[in-house]
C-alpha cells in the first residue's frame, strides 16, 4: 500500500505538493484557532479543558510536521529551479556558439 502512495506522489509536481501541504496546514491552523476560541469563550469543566488542550497539542504537532515538510519541499523546489536555470543557460550558450560562431567562419 505505501508503494502505491509513493508512486502516486512521484507523478505530482513539487509545486502541487507544496500547495496541497499549505492547504492542509491552513486547515490545521483554522482548527487550532477554533479550539483556542472555544477554550476562551465557553465554560468548560476541567476534563473538557484537558481534552481541548490535548487536541490543541496534537494540532500543534501536525502544524509543526507540515512546516517541516513545507521547508523540505521548498528546498527541493529551489533545487529544481536552479537546475532549470542552469540547463537553460547551457542551452543558450550552446545555441550561441553553434549558430553565431558558424557565421564567423
C-alpha positions, 0 to 999 in steps of 0.5 A: 500500500505505501508503494502505491502512495509513493508512486502516486506522489512521484507523478505530482509536481513539487509545486502541487505538493507544496500547495496541497501541504499549505492547504492542509496546514491552513486547515490545521491552523483554522482548527487550532484557532477554533479550539483556542476560541472555544477554550476562551469563550465557553465554560468548560469543566476541567476534563473538557479543558484537558481534552481541548488542550490535548487536541490543541497539542496534537494540532500543534504537532501536525502544524509543526510536521507540515512546516517541516515538510513545507521547508523540505519541499521548498528546498527541493523546489529551489533545487529544481529551479536552479537546475532549470536555470542552469540547463537553460543557460547551457542551452543558450550558450550552446545555441550561441556558439553553434549558430553565431560562431558558424557565421564567423567562419 
